[in-house]
Amino acid sequence: MDAFVELSAELTGFSAEELRSTGLVEQYRVIAQDATDAELIQLWYTGVWRGVIPSSRAYAEGLAWKAVNAPAPGTAGPGFGSWERRPRSSVR
């Protein structure tokens, strides 16, 4: 498991802790056993595996949303009055 997380961290630019916090490490490790690097990156960023979203959590936890510091559409609203505040910086 640790080798999968470390490879994923290297490929995505997110830390092992950030990847573990998604709750998807075990599921992704099982479905992406023979994945290429590009497929693994796509899985982590989009939550889509070969054209299929493996779970609603995979979509919501996609790294693309974390990279732009926004919730996945349809998952969690920003809250009342959020339009008054400037977006948080997403510079990594």
Secondary structure, DSSP 8 states (H G I E B T S, - for coil): -HHHHHHHHHHHSS-HHHHHTTT-HHHHHHHTTT--HHHHHHHHHH--BTTB---HHHHHT-HHHHHTT---TTT----TTGGGS-------
